[in-house]
Amino acid sequence: MIHYNVWFDLKGDADESAGLGVIHAFLDELFAAGVIAGFQLLKNSGEGGRTQQLRYQALIAFGDDAQFSAAFAAQAARGIHTGLHGQVMSTVSDFRIEIFRQIAASRPRVPGSQE
C-alpha cells in the first residue's frame, strides 16, 4: 500500500463545507473509478500555535506502484487545472505532501493484546 498524505488549508474566502465538499467529490470520483484504493478526510483539532500541521488532511491510499503511477499519469493527461482537480486547486491554499509506503510485514496492532 502507498499512502499519499496531503495536509492543506482552504483559501481564506472559502466556505469550509463547500470547500471540503469539492475535495470529497474529487476523491470520491477517483475511488468510484478505481483510481485510488480509498481515502479519508481529517480536520486537525490542534489549536493554532500548538500544532505545526495545516488544518486539514487527506489520506489517500493506492494499492500498489502501478495504481499510484497510473493515477498521476491520467491526471496529467487531463490537465491539473481541469475538472474537479482544478476546482480543488482553486479551493486550497497551502498544502504539503508526504508519501509513505507500507512496510511489508506490518499490520495493525491492538495495544495490550498478546499477539
C-alpha positions in Angstrom: 0.0 0.0 0.0 1.1 3.5 -0.7 -0.3 6.3 1.5 -0.4 9.7 -0.1 -0.8 12.3 2.7 -1.8 15.8 1.9 -2.1 18.4 4.6 -3.8 21.6 3.4 -5.7 24.8 4.3 -8.6 26.3 2.4 -8.4 29.7 0.9 -9.4 32.5 3.3 -12.7 33.2 1.4 -13.7 29.5 1.0 -16.6 28.2 2.9 -15.5 25.1 4.9 -18.4 22.9 4.0 -18.3 23.8 0.3 -14.5 23.6 0.1 -14.4 20.2 1.7 -17.3 19.1 -0.5 -15.3 19.8 -3.6 -12.3 17.8 -2.3 -14.6 14.9 -1.2 -16.3 14.9 -4.6 -12.9 14.7 -6.4 -11.6 11.8 -4.2 -15.0 10.0 -4.3 -14.9 10.2 -8.1 -11.3 8.7 -8.1 -12.4 5.9 -5.7 -15.5 5.1 -7.7 -13.4 4.8 -10.9 -10.9 2.5 -9.1 -8.1 5.1 -9.5 -7.4 5.0 -5.7 -7.9 2.3 -3.1 -9.6 4.6 -0.6 -9.4 7.9 1.2 -10.2 9.8 4.4 -10.6 13.5 5.1 -9.5 14.7 8.5 -9.6 18.0 10.4 -6.8 19.0 12.7 -8.2 19.6 16.2 -4.9 21.1 17.4 -5.0 24.7 18.5 -3.2 27.3 16.4 0.3 27.8 17.8 0.2 24.4 19.4 0.3 22.4 16.1 2.7 22.6 13.2 0.3 21.0 10.7 -2.2 22.6 8.5 -5.9 22.5 9.3 -7.0 19.5 7.1 -5.5 16.2 5.9 -6.4 13.9 3.1 -5.2 10.3 3.4 -5.3 8.7 0.0 -4.5 5.0 -0.4 -3.1 3.3 -3.5 -2.9 -0.5 -3.8 0.5 -0.5 -5.5 3.0 1.4 -7.6 1.1 0.7 -10.8 -2.1 2.3 -9.4 -0.2 5.2 -8.0 1.6 5.9 -11.3 -1.5 5.5 -13.4 -3.4 8.0 -11.2 -0.9 10.7 -11.7 -0.4 10.0 -15.4 -4.1 10.2 -16.0 -4.5 13.5 -14.1 -1.5 14.9 -16.0 -3.1 13.9 -19.3 -6.4 15.6 -18.3 -4.6 18.7 -17.1 -4.2 19.6 -13.5 -6.4 22.7 -13.8 -9.4 20.9 -15.3 -12.4 19.2 -13.8 -12.7 18.5 -10.1 -9.0 18.6 -9.6 -9.0 22.2 -11.0 -11.7 23.1 -8.5 -9.7 21.5 -5.7 -6.7 23.6 -6.7 -8.8 26.8 -6.7 -10.2 26.0 -3.2 -6.9 25.0 -1.4 -4.3 27.5 -0.3 -1.2 25.9 1.3 -0.5 22.2 1.0 2.2 19.7 2.0 2.5 16.2 0.6 4.3 13.2 2.0 4.3 9.7 0.6 4.5 6.7 2.9 4.9 3.1 1.7 3.6 0.3 4.0 6.3 -1.9 5.4 5.7 -5.4 4.1 5.3 -7.2 7.4 3.3 -4.5 9.2 -0.3 -4.9 10.4 -2.5 -3.1 12.8 -1.7 -3.9 16.5 -4.1 -3.6 19.3 -2.5 -2.1 22.5 -2.5 -4.7 25.3 -3.0 -7.7 23.0 -0.9 -10.8 23.5 -0.2 -11.3 19.7 
